[in-house]
Amino acid sequence: MLAIGCHIVLRDRWCNIVVLNVHAPSEEKSDEAKNGFYEEVEQVFDHFSKYHMKTLLGDFNAKVGRENVFKATIGNDSLHQHCNANGVRIVTFATSKNLVVKSSMFPHRNIHK
């Protein structure tokens, strides 16, 4: 399974920006498929040096909740109260890579979340 749909490196005089686009397995897929997906994303993510500015975009098929345990990684403005299994996976990945889930950081109307 190919996790990374595409990536692009934008080179500038002072920094390089890496943009990764992914599409995660849906909730009903096997744990093996999900584990393989996150292993491949981590491998590609770690391929680039720590000096690159990295952005991870895509469809993670996740419901990210408002649990207090994840407050450093997610914000207060998630549409959902609780994470599903895919939500826990993406929050765990984001935490391990020192990333944040920006879609849950800013207040929006529920229709726009």
Phi and psi in degrees as GROMACS dihedral restraints (atoms count N, CA, C in turn):
[ dihedral_restraints ]
;  ai    aj    ak    al  type     phi  dphi    fc
    3     4     5     6     1   -98.5    20    10
    4     5     6     7     1   112.3    20    10
    6     7     8     9     1   -80.3    20    10
    7     8     9    10     1   -41.1    20    10
    9    10    11    12     1   -85.2    20    10
   10    11    12    13     1   114.2    20    10
   12    13    14    15     1   -68.1    20    10
   13    14    15    16     1   -47.0    20    10
   15    16    17    18     1  -166.9    20    10
   16    17    18    19     1   163.3    20    10
   18    19    20    21     1  -145.7    20    10
   19    20    21    22     1   155.5    20    10
   21    22    23    24     1  -139.8    20    10
   22    23    24    25     1   143.1    20    10
   24    25    26    27     1  -114.0    20    10
   25    26    27    28     1   119.2    20    10
   27    28    29    30     1   -99.4    20    10
   28    29    30    31     1   114.7    20    10
   30    31    32    33     1   -97.7    20    10
   31    32    33    34     1   135.1    20    10
   33    34    35    36     1  -133.2    20    10
   34    35    36    37     1   172.2    20    10
   36    37    38    39     1   -63.5    20    10
   37    38    39    40     1   -38.3    20    10
   39    40    41    42     1  -104.4    20    10
   40    41    42    43     1   -22.7    20    10
   42    43    44    45     1  -155.9    20    10
   43    44    45    46     1   159.7    20    10
   45    46    47    48     1  -110.8    20    10
   46    47    48    49     1   138.2    20    10
   48    49    50    51     1  -115.6    20    10
   49    50    51    52     1   125.8    20    10
   51    52    53    54     1  -106.5    20    10
   52    53    54    55     1   127.4    20    10
   54    55    56    57     1  -116.5    20    10
   55    56    57    58     1   119.1    20    10
   57    58    59    60     1  -107.7    20    10
   58    59    60    61     1   134.0    20    10
   60    61    62    63     1  -116.6    20    10
   61    62    63    64     1   125.3    20    10
   63    64    65    66     1  -132.6    20    10
   64    65    66    67     1   164.8    20    10
   66    67    68    69     1  -137.9    20    10
   67    68    69    70     1   109.9    20    10
   69    70    71    72     1   -80.0    20    10
   70    71    72    73     1   156.1    20    10
   72    73    74    75     1   -63.1    20    10
   73    74    75    76     1   149.6    20    10
   75    76    77    78     1   -72.5    20    10
   76    77    78    79     1   170.9    20    10
   78    79    80    81     1   -59.6    20    10
   79    80    81    82     1   -34.6    20    10
   81    82    83    84     1   -83.0    20    10
   82    83    84    85     1    -4.1    20    10
   84    85    86    87     1   -70.0    20    10
   85    86    87    88     1   163.1    20    10
   87    88    89    90     1   -71.1    20    10
   88    89    90    91     1   157.5    20    10
   90    91    92    93     1   -63.7    20    10
   91    92    93    94     1   -30.9    20    10
   93    94    95    96     1   -62.6    20    10
   94    95    96    97     1   -42.8    20    10
   96    97    98    99     1   -65.1    20    10
   97    98    99   100     1   -41.9    20    10
   99   100   101   102     1   -66.8    20    10
  100   101   102   103     1   -42.8    20    10
  102   103   104   105     1   -62.3    20    10
  103   104   105   106     1   -41.5    20    10
  105   106   107   108     1   -62.0    20    10
  106   107   108   109     1   -40.1    20    10
  108   109   110   111     1   -60.3    20    10
  109   110   111   112     1   -51.7    20    10
  111   112   113   114     1   -69.4    20    10
  112   113   114   115     1   -30.6    20    10
  114   115   116   117     1   -64.6    20    10
  115   116   117   118     1   -42.3    20    10
  117   118   119   120     1   -68.8    20    10
  118   119   120   121     1   -40.3    20    10
  120   121   122   123     1   -62.1    20    10
  121   122   123   124     1   -43.5    20    10
  123   124   125   126     1   -63.7    20    10
  124   125   126   127     1   -39.7    20    10
  126   127   128   129     1   -62.9    20    10
  127   128   129   130     1   -46.5    20    10
  129   130   131   132     1   -68.2    20    10
  130   131   132   133     1   -41.2    20    10
  132   133   134   135     1   -60.5    20    10
  133   134   135   136     1   -43.0    20    10
  135   136   137   138     1   -76.7    20    10
  136   137   138   139     1   -14.7    20    10
  138   139   140   141     1   -61.6    20    10
  139   140   141   142     1   -34.6    20    10
  141   142   143   144     1   -86.5    20    10
  142   143   144   145     1   145.7    20    10
  144   145   146   147     1   -66.4    20    10
  145   146   147   148     1   163.1    20    10
  147   148   149   150     1   -69.6    20    10
  148   149   150   151     1   -11.5    20    10
  150   151   152   153     1   -84.3    20    10
  151   152   153   154     1   -11.5    20    10
  153   154   155   156     1   -77.3    20    10
  154   155   156   157     1   144.0    20    10
  156   157   158   159     1   -85.5    20    10
  157   158   159   160     1   122.1    20    10
  159   160   161   162     1  -112.8    20    10
  160   161   162   163     1   135.5    20    10
  162   163   164   165     1  -126.8    20    10
  163   164   165   166     1   129.0    20    10
  165   166   167   168     1  -112.7    20    10
  166   167   168   169     1   116.0    20    10
  168   169   170   171     1  -118.2    20    10
  169   170   171   172     1   158.4    20    10
  171   172   173   174     1   146.3    20    10
  172   173   174   175     1  -172.3    20    10
  174   175   176   177     1  -102.5    20    10
  175   176   177   178     1   109.4    20    10
  177   178   179   180     1   -97.2    20    10
  178   179   180   181     1     1.3    20    10
  180   181   182   183     1    48.0    20    10
  181   182   183   184     1    46.0    20    10
  183   184   185   186     1  -126.4    20    10
  184   185   186   187     1   147.0    20    10
  186   187   188   189     1  -107.7    20    10
  187   188   189   190     1   112.0    20    10
  189   190   191   192     1   -97.6    20    10
  190   191   192   193     1   120.5    20    10
  192   193   194   195     1   -91.4    20    10
  193   194   195   196     1  -167.2    20    10
  195   196   197   198     1  -111.5    20    10
  196   197   198   199     1    30.6    20    10
  198   199   200   201     1   -62.1    20    10
  199   200   201   202     1   140.0    20    10
  201   202   203   204     1   -64.2    20    10
  202   203   204   205     1   -26.0    20    10
  204   205   206   207     1   -61.6    20    10
  205   206   207   208     1   -32.3    20    10
  207   208   209   210     1  -100.9    20    10
  208   209   210   211     1    12.0    20    10
  210   211   212   213     1   -56.9    20    10
  211   212   213   214     1   -31.4    20    10
  213   214   215   216     1   -69.9    20    10
  214   215   216   217     1   -26.5    20    10
  216   217   218   219     1   -99.6    20    10
  217   218   219   220     1   -33.2    20    10
  219   220   221   222     1  -115.4    20    10
  220   221   222   223     1   166.0    20    10
  222   223   224   225     1  -100.0    20    10
  223   224   225   226     1  -166.5    20    10
  225   226   227   228     1   -91.2    20    10
  226   227   228   229     1    -4.0    20    10
  228   229   230   231     1  -113.0    20    10
  229   230   231   232     1    37.1    20    10
  231   232   233   234     1   -76.6    20    10
  232   233   234   235     1   151.6    20    10
  234   235   236   237     1   -70.3    20    10
  235   236   237   238     1   -31.0    20    10
  237   238   239   240     1  -101.8    20    10
  238   239   240   241     1   152.7    20    10
  240   241   242   243     1   -82.0    20    10
  241   242   243   244     1   -36.1    20    10
  243   244   245   246     1  -131.2    20    10
  244   245   246   247     1   148.7    20    10
  246   247   248   249     1   -78.3    20    10
  247   248   249   250     1   145.4    20    10
  249   250   251   252     1   -89.7    20    10
  250   251   252   253     1  -176.7    20    10
  252   253   254   255     1   -59.8    20    10
  253   254   255   256     1   -41.8    20    10
  255   256   257   258     1   -67.3    20    10
  256   257   258   259     1   -33.3    20    10
  258   259   260   261     1   -64.2    20    10
  259   260   261   262     1   -42.0    20    10
  261   262   263   264     1   -63.9    20    10
  262   263   264   265     1   -39.8    20    10
  264   265   266   267     1   -62.8    20    10
  265   266   267   268     1   -45.2    20    10
  267   268   269   270     1   -70.8    20    10
  268   269   270   271     1   -36.2    20    10
  270   271   272   273     1   -67.7    20    10
  271   272   273   274     1   -39.4    20    10
  273   274   275   276     1   -63.8    20    10
  274   275   276   277     1   -43.5    20    10
  276   277   278   279     1   -62.9    20    10
  277   278   279   280     1   -46.3    20    10
  279   280   281   282     1   -61.6    20    10
  280   281   282   283     1   -40.6    20    10
  282   283   284   285     1   -64.9    20    10
  283   284   285   286     1   -41.9    20    10
  285   286   287   288     1   -67.3    20    10
  286   287   288   289     1   -25.2    20    10
  288   289   290   291     1  -104.8    20    10
  289   290   291   292     1    10.0    20    10
  291   292   293   294     1    60.0    20    10
  292   293   294   295     1    43.1    20    10
  294   295   296   297     1  -109.8    20    10
  295   296   297   298     1   169.8    20    10
  297   298   299   300     1  -129.0    20    10
  298   299   300   301     1   154.2    20    10
  300   301   302   303     1   -92.3    20    10
  301   302   303   304     1    97.4    20    10
  303   304   305   306     1   -71.4    20    10
  304   305   306   307     1   -25.8    20    10
  306   307   308   309     1   -65.8    20    10
  307   308   309   310     1   -15.5    20    10
  309   310   311   312     1  -106.7    20    10
  310   311   312   313     1    10.5    20    10
  312   313   314   315     1   -92.6    20    10
  313   314   315   316     1   -25.7    20    10
  315   316   317   318     1  -117.7    20    10
  316   317   318   319     1   142.7    20    10
  318   319   320   321     1   -71.5    20    10
  319   320   321   322     1   132.8    20    10
  321   322   323   324     1  -139.8    20    10
  322   323   324   325     1   161.2    20    10
  324   325   326   327     1   -65.0    20    10
  325   326   327   328     1   149.3    20    10
  327   328   329   330     1   -56.6    20    10
  328   329   330   331     1   -32.0    20    10
  330   331   332   333     1   -66.8    20    10
  331   332   333   334     1   -21.9    20    10
  333   334   335   336     1   -99.9    20    10
  334   335   336   337     1     0.4    20    10
